[in-house]
Amino acid sequence: MNTLRVDVPLDKGEAEVALNSLDLEVRKQDWHRSNTELSYGNGYLTLQITSKDPTALRAAANTNLRLLMLCLKLI
């Protein structure tokens, strides 16, 4: 398995907005080759992507990181 974990330092309010916004997209994704999880704890928003192969990891990372960056710009 291939795994990418990104920890973004955010305060609780910003993290709640980001989680609520991104959770809809993460749950909607029905990818057979990768799995994405979002969580918040200890002052960090954590995005963890697990995939069966590096190509799927890269594709999922590109999509989810773009969404995360957009969300953080809007907060």
Contacts in CASP RR format, 6 or more apart in sequence:
PFRMAT RR
TARGET T0000
AUTHOR 0000-0000-0000
METHOD contacts of the structure
MODEL  1
MNTLRVDVPLDKGEAEVALNSLDLEVRKQDWHRSNTELSYGNGYLTLQIT
SKDPTALRAAANTNLRLLMLCLKLI
1 50 0 8 1.000
1 51 0 8 1.000
1 52 0 8 1.000
2 50 0 8 1.000
2 51 0 8 1.000
2 52 0 8 1.000
2 53 0 8 1.000
2 54 0 8 1.000
2 56 0 8 1.000
2 57 0 8 1.000
3 48 0 8 1.000
3 49 0 8 1.000
3 50 0 8 1.000
3 51 0 8 1.000
3 57 0 8 1.000
4 48 0 8 1.000
4 49 0 8 1.000
4 57 0 8 1.000
4 61 0 8 1.000
5 46 0 8 1.000
5 47 0 8 1.000
5 48 0 8 1.000
5 49 0 8 1.000
6 46 0 8 1.000
6 47 0 8 1.000
6 48 0 8 1.000
6 65 0 8 1.000
6 68 0 8 1.000
7 44 0 8 1.000
7 45 0 8 1.000
7 46 0 8 1.000
8 44 0 8 1.000
8 45 0 8 1.000
8 46 0 8 1.000
8 47 0 8 1.000
8 68 0 8 1.000
8 72 0 8 1.000
9 43 0 8 1.000
9 44 0 8 1.000
10 18 0 8 1.000
10 40 0 8 1.000
10 43 0 8 1.000
10 44 0 8 1.000
10 45 0 8 1.000
11 43 0 8 1.000
12 40 0 8 1.000
12 43 0 8 1.000
14 72 0 8 1.000
14 75 0 8 1.000
15 40 0 8 1.000
15 41 0 8 1.000
15 43 0 8 1.000
15 45 0 8 1.000
16 40 0 8 1.000
17 71 0 8 1.000
17 75 0 8 1.000
18 45 0 8 1.000
18 68 0 8 1.000
18 71 0 8 1.000
18 72 0 8 1.000
18 75 0 8 1.000
19 38 0 8 1.000
19 40 0 8 1.000
19 45 0 8 1.000
21 71 0 8 1.000
22 38 0 8 1.000
22 64 0 8 1.000
22 67 0 8 1.000
22 68 0 8 1.000
22 71 0 8 1.000
23 38 0 8 1.000
25 64 0 8 1.000
25 67 0 8 1.000
26 36 0 8 1.000
26 37 0 8 1.000
26 38 0 8 1.000
26 64 0 8 1.000
29 36 0 8 1.000
29 60 0 8 1.000
29 63 0 8 1.000
31 56 0 8 1.000
31 60 0 8 1.000
33 51 0 8 1.000
33 52 0 8 1.000
33 53 0 8 1.000
33 56 0 8 1.000
34 49 0 8 1.000
34 50 0 8 1.000
34 51 0 8 1.000
34 52 0 8 1.000
34 56 0 8 1.000
34 57 0 8 1.000
34 59 0 8 1.000
34 60 0 8 1.000
35 49 0 8 1.000
35 50 0 8 1.000
35 51 0 8 1.000
36 47 0 8 1.000
36 48 0 8 1.000
36 49 0 8 1.000
36 60 0 8 1.000
36 64 0 8 1.000
37 46 0 8 1.000
37 47 0 8 1.000
37 48 0 8 1.000
37 49 0 8 1.000
37 50 0 8 1.000
38 45 0 8 1.000
38 46 0 8 1.000
38 47 0 8 1.000
38 48 0 8 1.000
39 45 0 8 1.000
39 46 0 8 1.000
39 48 0 8 1.000
40 46 0 8 1.000
47 64 0 8 1.000
47 65 0 8 1.000
47 68 0 8 1.000
49 57 0 8 1.000
49 60 0 8 1.000
49 61 0 8 1.000
49 64 0 8 1.000
50 57 0 8 1.000
51 57 0 8 1.000
51 60 0 8 1.000
END
